[in-house]
Amino acid sequence: MSSDRPGGPADVVPGEPDEPDDSTGAAPAADAARRRRGGAKKGSLLRELPVLLLIAFVLALVVKTFFVQAFFIPSGSMEQTLHGCTGCTGDRVLVNKVPYWFGEPEPGDIVVFRGPDTWTPEIAVDDPDNWFTGALLWLGRTIGVAPPSEDDFVKRVIATEGQTVQCCDVEGRVTVDGEPLDEPYIHEDSPIESRPFGPVTVPEGRLWVMGDHRSASADSRSHVGDQYAGTIAVDDVIGKAAVIVWPLDRFGLLDSPDIQGLEASGTVPPVAPVGAAGAVAVLPWAVGLAGAVPLTAWRRVRRNPPPR
């Protein structure tokens, strides 16, 4: 029942919300509060951005240093294993550093390594002019879109410490400890009259490496007269080339064949159980996830603080 008295309460229609009283300034005040909250969120994001970039940089550095690194392969010394066609130089590969935490490179592995100072670079890379271009080059090398350092090489392990490598047997094949290697990956071998080298016994802690494109690879054979007898240090190995990630039509795992027949002879070291190998393979991704989850949770709490 409505009141007819002046100043009495107005009729209220059931089911309809009360209209805001604009005369009190409540609506403009609410709009202003929303604008302040929006501005605060934008300001908060801008303040957080340098921290987020720093965290991303540190995580990238940790992953690159200890777990996985992308490499752009500009040299043709590993055709066709790493390029797929004569003259192609577009492959990007992921180099896994985890396998050599627990062991050393084995014959047949494709490795990226820092070459001895006696090795001539296979590519020429201009030095950065300033810190900014240097940072861009570092980032490009991290994600595998920039040429590697002039000191970085990629080859296949042929022989390890204590083994004697030479060429050739009657069929022109490389031998290790007198046994010919099974090398189906060889592309364009050198003329048989120019193949002979050795014998060279690989010193302790070192490796004999060769390119798959035998006629276009300046590998251990080309440096057999230096103080290291053409070998490289195990400690200079950056990691094992594991996956081709670009171009997409060549995406796939890189094989490490048993070139010396060690498995048949029973002399190959025992391999890790399947479960352990799987754990090693996912370890880099687990580290990234472990870093991303708390960071995401922290940002969510900052954006949506709990009510007081």
Secondary structure, DSSP 8 states (H G I E B T S, - for coil): ----STT------TTS-----GGGTHHHHHHHHHHHHHHHHHHHHHHHHHHHHHHHHHHHHHHHHHTEEEEE---STTTTTTTSSTT----EEEEE-GGGGSS---TT-EEEEE--TTS--SS-----SSHHHHHHHHHHHHHT-S---TTEEEEEEEE-TT-EEEE--TTS-EEETTEE---TT-BS---GGG--EEEEE--TTEEEEE-SBGGG--SGGGGTTSTTTT-EEGGGEEEEEEEEEESGGG-EE-----TT-HHHHT-S-----HHHHHHHHHHHHHHHHHHHHHHHHHHHHHHS----
